[in-house]
């Protein structure tokens, strides 16, 4: 089988798979009328507008979340190369963690972690 024929066969299988999924969705759907034009919130009525502003304290909480999220993004590849890089990788990670700890201490001192 040539490369062109194999590509056409693969395209045919993909089209049949998509058509099968659409057909199954149409066969098993539950018929109903139009939905009401309100957002779904566990059956509760919305208490405020969808684009309302957030309190400024959430900014610091978001920054803390992003800092710890970036920590995990950098720590995963670090764990994979630590044995190859040696002690310098450990020192660099502790410097990185020290910078993050300084940010947490600053946020703590400013009261970002206080919820009252």
C-alpha positions as CSV (number, residue, x, y, z in Angstrom):
1,X,0.0,0.0,0.0
2,X,1.5,3.3,-1.0
3,X,1.7,6.3,1.3
4,X,-1.1,8.2,-0.5
5,X,-3.5,5.2,-0.2
6,X,-2.7,4.8,3.5
7,X,-3.4,8.5,4.1
8,X,-6.7,8.2,2.3
9,X,-7.6,5.1,4.3
10,X,-6.8,6.9,7.5
11,X,-8.8,9.9,6.5
12,X,-11.8,7.6,5.7
13,X,-11.5,6.0,9.1
14,X,-11.4,9.4,10.8
15,X,-14.5,10.6,8.8
16,X,-16.4,7.4,9.7
17,X,-15.5,7.7,13.4
18,X,-16.7,11.3,13.5
19,X,-19.9,10.4,11.7
20,X,-20.4,7.5,14.1
21,X,-20.0,9.8,17.1
22,X,-22.5,12.3,15.7
23,X,-24.9,9.5,14.8
24,X,-24.7,8.1,18.4
25,X,-25.3,11.5,19.9
26,X,-28.3,12.0,17.7
27,X,-29.7,8.5,18.5
28,X,-29.3,8.8,22.3
29,X,-30.2,12.4,22.9
30,X,-33.2,13.4,25.1
31,X,-35.6,15.6,23.2
32,X,-36.7,18.7,25.1
33,X,-37.8,22.3,24.5
34,X,-35.5,25.3,24.6
35,X,-33.6,26.0,27.8
36,X,-34.3,29.1,29.8
37,X,-32.0,32.0,29.1
38,X,-30.3,32.0,32.6
39,X,-26.9,30.7,33.6
40,X,-26.8,27.4,35.4
41,X,-25.7,27.7,39.0
42,X,-26.8,24.5,40.7
43,X,-30.4,25.6,40.5
44,X,-29.8,28.9,42.4
45,X,-30.7,32.3,41.1
46,X,-27.7,34.5,40.4
47,X,-26.9,36.8,43.2
48,X,-24.8,39.3,41.2
49,X,-24.0,40.2,37.6
50,X,-21.6,37.9,35.8
51,X,-19.1,40.6,35.1
52,X,-19.1,42.2,38.5
53,X,-15.8,43.3,40.1
54,X,-13.9,41.3,42.6
55,X,-12.5,42.6,45.9
56,X,-8.9,43.7,45.6
57,X,-7.8,41.1,48.2
58,X,-8.3,38.4,45.5
59,X,-5.4,39.9,43.5
60,X,-2.9,38.9,46.1
61,X,-4.4,35.5,46.5
62,X,-4.2,35.0,42.7
63,X,-0.6,36.1,42.7
64,X,0.2,33.5,45.4
65,X,-1.6,30.8,43.5
66,X,0.4,31.7,40.4
67,X,3.6,31.7,42.3
68,X,3.0,28.2,43.7
69,X,1.7,27.0,40.3
70,X,4.9,28.2,38.6
71,X,6.8,26.4,41.4
72,X,5.3,23.1,40.4
73,X,5.8,23.8,36.7
74,X,9.5,24.3,37.4
75,X,9.9,21.5,39.9
76,X,8.7,18.7,37.7
77,X,11.4,19.0,35.1
78,X,13.9,19.7,37.8
79,X,13.2,16.3,39.4
80,X,13.9,14.7,36.0
81,X,17.3,16.2,35.6
82,X,18.6,16.5,39.1
83,X,20.7,13.4,39.0
84,X,22.4,14.5,35.8
85,X,23.1,18.1,36.9
86,X,24.4,17.3,40.4
87,X,24.6,19.7,43.4
88,X,24.2,22.9,41.3
89,X,20.6,21.9,40.5
90,X,19.8,21.5,44.2
91,X,21.4,24.9,45.0
92,X,19.4,26.6,42.1
93,X,16.1,25.1,43.3
94,X,16.7,26.3,46.9
95,X,17.4,29.8,45.6
96,X,14.2,29.6,43.6
97,X,12.3,28.4,46.6
98,X,13.8,31.2,48.7
99,X,12.5,33.8,46.3
100,X,9.0,32.2,46.5
101,X,9.3,32.1,50.3
102,X,10.1,35.8,50.3
103,X,7.0,36.5,48.3
104,X,4.9,34.4,50.8
105,X,6.4,36.2,53.8
106,X,5.6,39.6,52.1
107,X,2.0,38.5,51.4
108,X,1.6,37.2,55.0
109,X,3.0,40.5,56.4
110,X,0.6,42.5,54.2
111,X,-2.3,40.4,55.4
112,X,-3.2,38.7,52.2
113,X,-3.6,35.4,54.0
114,X,-6.0,36.8,56.5
115,X,-9.6,36.0,55.6
116,X,-11.4,38.2,58.1
